[in-house]
């Protein structure tokens, strides 16, 4: 009698992991959005803090940029931890911690030293991105990862929510209230995420060794591409954060807008970048991330040159900023299509370093803009420098080996 071979059993959870999971994507996106709402609060509230604390322009630039520092650096270990322990655990702990610096900012925003300290700790919320990327990525197959990660990136819209609501809430109540609201929302979301979210099957198994071992993609064979990704995200996401943080200040100083109006216009900039991000991921699934990044960097170069010459005129400034938001959003959506393609076994670790570069890309430009303005009396040189960095990113991008040439960063030797 013939013996029929047993069919391998497939669990519903593993089937879902192979096709995607909209619930986990929605939970991660909402969590990321709330973290970014909190992380970016100092930007739209910057003019109020400047008035209350009597800060100079340089001190204000440092204040609104300071959360980016720790948020950038912490993306590296948190990305590794998400690979090793699972995004559900790491994301929950992150959201449970973030209310603490928010409460500190609510209670002690009349002290510049306290604002700097608690603003630095608030940077942890900015590290949320590196946790959610591997969490979402492992729930989706390769041909849908670009779009799924683009949807997750819509969580950047938390910055839009902050820009639109925080100045108005502060004007109607007090400077303390936006921080209290953010603290409460994150505390509730931590409970929801822990209760409802789950990691993809086998996503956090077999991850051992030190953090440095997890970062092996950045040394040896294939490391050139890993470092190239950091430059790409430094330009795309860093440019977005820098423009969003400093645009209210430029609009108030140069065009004499009210703080609320300037915050609303910055929110419009952020909204377009947020909408363009999933579009960048979707296009990357279909025409390739390299082509999308080429368009992103080319557009950024042209628009930065326009801003250098015409930022003092409202119509060119508006058109150039809104167009720049779209090109930067496309770029942020495309970069993380390349991460799982080039480094499939190190998504969390590579995401952490690449995300850190993007965060630092948002820290330095506001300081540079403030310095340029104080030394030259204009913002022209700052926009010229943006065009130069975009040109460098474009040249590095075009120098990357074409697919199928044998330079496969995720191949043997890279993840060892």
C-alpha positions in Angstrom: 0.0 0.0 0.0 1.4 3.3 -1.0 2.2 5.8 1.7 1.0 9.3 1.1 3.6 11.9 2.1 2.4 14.2 4.8 1.8 17.8 3.8 3.6 20.4 5.8 1.3 22.2 8.1 1.0 26.0 7.7 -0.2 28.0 10.6 -2.6 30.9 10.0 0.0 33.2 11.5 2.7 32.2 9.1 0.4 32.5 6.1 -0.5 36.0 7.2 3.2 36.8 7.6 3.8 35.7 4.0 1.0 37.9 2.6 1.1 40.9 5.0 -0.8 42.0 8.1 -2.8 45.2 7.9 -3.5 45.2 11.7 0.1 45.1 12.7 0.9 47.7 10.0 -1.9 50.0 11.3 -0.7 49.6 15.0 2.9 50.3 14.1 2.0 53.3 12.0 -0.2 54.9 14.7 2.5 54.3 17.3 5.1 55.8 15.1 2.9 58.8 14.4 2.3 59.5 18.1 6.0 59.1 18.8 6.8 61.6 16.1 4.1 64.0 17.3 5.9 64.1 20.6 9.4 64.1 19.2 8.7 67.2 17.0 6.9 69.3 19.5 9.8 71.7 20.2 9.8 72.8 16.6 6.3 74.4 16.3 6.6 75.5 20.0 10.0 77.0 19.3 8.9 80.7 18.9 6.9 80.5 22.1 9.9 79.0 24.0 12.1 81.7 22.5 9.8 84.5 23.8 9.4 82.8 27.2 13.1 82.1 27.8 14.6 85.0 25.9 16.6 82.8 23.6 18.8 84.0 20.8 18.3 82.6 17.3 21.3 80.2 17.8 20.0 79.1 21.2 16.6 78.4 19.6 18.1 76.4 16.8 19.9 74.3 19.4 16.8 73.9 21.4 14.6 72.6 18.6 17.3 70.4 17.3 18.4 68.7 20.5 15.8 65.9 20.5 17.2 64.8 17.2 20.6 64.0 18.7 19.6 61.2 21.1 16.9 60.1 18.7 19.4 59.6 16.0 22.0 57.7 18.1 19.4 55.5 19.8 18.1 54.2 16.5 21.2 52.1 16.2 20.8 50.0 19.4 17.0 50.0 19.2 17.1 48.7 15.6 19.4 45.9 16.8 17.1 45.2 19.8 14.1 45.0 17.5 15.8 42.4 15.4 16.8 40.5 18.5 13.8 40.8 20.9 11.0 41.7 18.5 9.3 45.0 17.7 6.3 44.5 20.0 8.4 44.5 23.2 10.8 47.2 22.2 8.1 49.5 20.8 6.0 49.1 24.0 8.9 49.9 26.3 9.8 53.0 24.2 6.3 54.4 24.4 6.1 53.7 28.1 9.3 55.7 28.7 8.6 58.7 26.4 5.9 60.3 28.7 8.6 60.9 31.3 10.5 63.7 29.4 7.2 65.1 28.2 6.0 65.5 31.8 9.4 67.1 32.6 8.9 69.6 29.7 5.3 70.4 30.9 6.5 71.1 34.4 9.9 72.9 33.8 9.6 74.7 30.4 10.5 78.0 32.2 14.1 76.8 32.5 16.3 76.6 29.4 18.6 74.0 31.0 15.6 71.8 31.9 14.2 72.2 28.3 17.6 71.0 26.9 17.8 68.0 29.3 14.2 66.8 28.8 14.4 67.7 25.1 17.4 65.4 24.8 15.6 62.6 26.5 12.6 63.2 24.3 14.9 62.1 21.5 14.1 58.5 22.4 10.7 59.0 20.6 12.6 59.8 17.4 14.3 56.3 17.6 10.8 54.7 17.1 11.3 54.6 13.4 14.1 52.0 13.6 11.9 49.8 15.7 8.9 49.8 13.4 10.7 49.2 10.1 11.9 45.6 11.0 8.6 45.0 12.8 6.6 45.8 9.6 9.1 44.5 7.1 8.9 40.9 8.5 5.1 40.8 8.1 5.4 41.5 4.3 6.8 39.7 1.2 9.6 41.4 -0.8 7.3 42.6 -3.6 5.1 44.5 -1.1 7.7 45.8 1.4 8.3 49.1 -0.4 4.6 50.0 -0.2 4.1 48.6 3.4 7.2 50.6 4.7 5.9 53.7 2.8 2.6 53.4 4.6 4.4 52.9 7.9 6.3 56.1 7.0 3.0 58.0 7.0 3.6 58.1 10.7 5.8 61.1 9.9 2.4 62.8 9.8 2.7 63.1 13.6 4.9 66.1 12.9 2.0 67.6 10.9 -0.4 67.1 13.8 2.1 68.7 16.1 2.6 71.7 13.9 -1.1 72.3 13.4 -2.3 71.7 17.0 0.6 72.5 19.4 0.8 76.3 18.8 -3.0 76.7 18.9 -3.3 74.6 22.1 -0.5 76.7 23.7 -2.1 80.0 22.6 -5.6 78.9 24.0 -4.3 77.4 27.2 -0.6 77.4 28.1 2.8 76.1 26.9 2.4 73.1 29.3 -0.7 71.6 27.8 0.7 70.2 24.5 3.3 68.2 26.4 0.6 66.8 28.8 -1.5 65.7 25.9 1.4 63.9 24.1 2.3 62.2 27.4 -1.2 60.9 27.9 -1.6 59.7 24.3 1.7 57.8 24.3 0.9 56.1 27.7 -2.4 54.9 26.3 -0.8 53.7 23.0 1.8 51.7 24.9 -1.0 49.7 26.6 -2.8 49.2 23.3 0.3 48.1 21.4 1.3 45.6 24.1 -2.2 44.2 24.2 -3.0 44.0 20.5 0.3 43.8 18.5 2.3 40.6 17.7 5.7 39.9 16.1 5.9 38.0 12.8 6.6 34.3 13.3 10.3 33.5 14.0 11.1 37.2 13.5 13.2 37.5 16.6 14.8 34.0 16.8 18.4 33.1 16.4 19.7 36.7 17.0 22.7 36.5 19.2 26.1 38.2 19.6 27.0 41.8 20.4 25.6 44.9 18.8 28.9 45.3 16.9 28.4 41.8 15.4 24.9 42.9 14.3 26.4 45.9 12.5 28.8 43.8 10.4 27.1 45.1 7.3 29.1 48.3 7.8 32.5 46.7 7.5 34.1 44.4 4.9 32.5 43.3 1.7 29.4 45.3 0.8 29.9 48.0 3.3 30.1 50.7 0.6 26.4 50.2 -0.1 25.6 50.3 3.6 27.3 53.6 4.0 25.7 54.9 0.8 22.3 54.3 2.3 23.2 56.5 5.3 24.1 59.3 2.9 20.8 58.9 1.0 18.7 59.0 4.1 20.8 61.9 5.6 19.7 63.9 2.5 16.1 62.7 2.2 14.9 62.5 5.7 17.4 64.9 7.2 16.4 67.5 4.7 12.7 67.0 5.6 13.3 67.3 9.3 15.6 70.3 8.9 13.1 72.2 6.7 10.2 71.4 9.0 12.0 72.5 12.1 13.4 75.7 10.7 10.7 76.8 8.3 8.5 78.5 11.0 11.5 80.6 12.1 12.3 81.7 8.5 8.7 82.6 7.8 8.4 84.6 11.0 11.7 86.5 10.5 11.7 87.0 6.8 8.0 87.3 5.9 6.7 88.5 9.3 4.0 85.9 9.6 2.3 85.1 12.9 3.6 82.1 14.8 0.4 80.2 14.2 0.4 80.9 10.4 4.0 79.9 10.1 3.3 76.7 12.0 0.4 75.9 9.6 2.5 76.5 6.6 5.2 74.2 8.0 2.5 71.6 8.6 1.5 71.8 4.9 5.1 71.2 4.0 5.2 68.1 6.2 1.9 66.8 5.0 3.0 66.7 1.4 6.2 64.9 2.4 4.1 62.4 4.4 1.8 61.7 1.5 4.7 61.3 -0.9 6.5 58.8 1.2 4.2 55.8 0.5 4.1 56.9 -3.1 7.9 56.6 -3.1 7.7 53.1 -1.7 5.0 52.1 -4.2 6.9 53.5 -7.1 10.1 51.7 -5.8 8.2 48.3 -5.9 7.4 49.0 -9.6 10.2 51.0 -11.2 13.0 50.5 -8.7 14.2 52.5 -5.8 17.3 53.7 -7.6 15.1 55.5 -10.2 12.9 57.1 -7.5 16.0 58.3 -5.6 17.5 59.7 -8.8 14.4 61.8 -9.3 14.3 62.8 -5.6 17.9 64.1 -5.5 17.7 65.8 -8.9 14.6 67.7 -7.9 16.1 68.6 -4.5 19.2 70.1 -6.2 17.0 72.2 -8.5 14.7 73.4 -5.8 17.4 74.2 -3.3 19.0 76.5 -5.9 15.6 78.2 -6.4 15.3 78.7 -2.7 18.8 80.1 -2.5 17.9 82.9 -4.9 14.2 83.5 -4.1 13.4 82.6 -0.5 12.6 86.3 0.3 9.7 86.2 -2.2 6.6 84.5 -0.9 5.3 82.9 -4.1 8.6 81.3 -5.2 9.3 80.2 -1.6 5.9 78.6 -1.3 6.1 76.7 -4.6 9.7 75.6 -4.1 9.1 74.4 -0.5 5.9 72.4 -1.3 7.7 70.9 -4.4 10.7 70.1 -2.2 8.5 68.3 0.3 7.3 66.0 -2.4 10.8 65.1 -3.7 12.1 64.6 -0.2 9.1 62.4 0.7 9.6 60.2 -2.4 13.2 59.8 -1.4 12.4 58.7 2.2 10.0 56.1 0.8 12.6 54.7 -1.6 15.6 54.4 0.7 13.9 51.7 2.9 12.9 49.7 -0.1 16.7 49.2 -0.6 17.5 48.1 2.9 15.7 44.7 2.8 16.8 44.2 -0.8 20.5 44.8 0.0 20.7 43.5 3.6 17.8 41.0 4.1 19.4 39.5 7.3 20.2 42.8 8.9 17.1 44.9 8.4 16.9 46.2 12.0 20.6 46.9 12.4 21.0 48.6 9.0 17.8 50.6 9.6 19.2 51.8 12.9 22.4 53.2 11.4 20.6 54.6 8.3 17.9 56.1 10.5 20.5 57.7 12.7 22.1 59.3 9.7 18.8 60.7 8.7 18.2 62.1 12.2 21.6 63.7 12.3 20.7 65.2 8.9 17.9 67.0 10.7 20.1 68.2 13.5 23.0 70.0 11.8 21.2 72.0 9.1 19.1 74.2 11.5 22.4 75.0 13.3 24.1 75.7 10.0 21.2 77.9 8.9 21.3 79.9 12.1 25.1 80.3 11.8 24.9 81.3 8.2 22.2 83.9 8.9 24.1 85.4 11.8 27.3 85.7 9.7 26.0 86.7 6.3 22.6 88.2 7.1 20.9 85.8 4.6 19.9 82.1 4.3 21.3 81.8 0.8 24.4 79.8 1.6 22.4 77.4 3.7 20.3 76.4 0.7 23.4 76.2 -1.5 24.9 73.7 0.9 21.6 71.6 0.7 22.1 71.5 -3.1 25.7 70.4 -2.7 24.8 67.5 -0.4 22.0 66.5 -2.7 24.5 66.5 -5.6 26.9 64.3 -3.7 24.1 61.9 -2.9 23.1 61.7 -6.5 26.7 61.0 -7.6 27.1 58.2 -5.0 23.8 56.7 -6.1 24.7 56.6 -9.7 28.0 54.9 -8.8 26.3 51.9 -7.2 26.6 48.6 -9.0 23.6 47.7 -11.1 21.5 44.7 -9.9 22.9 41.4 -11.0 26.5 42.5 -11.3 27.6 40.3 -8.4 27.8 42.9 -5.7 25.2 41.5 -3.4 25.6 43.0 0.1 23.3 40.4 1.6 25.3 37.6 0.3 27.9 35.4 2.1 30.4 37.1 4.3 28.4 40.3 4.9 26.2 39.0 7.7 28.7 36.7 9.3 
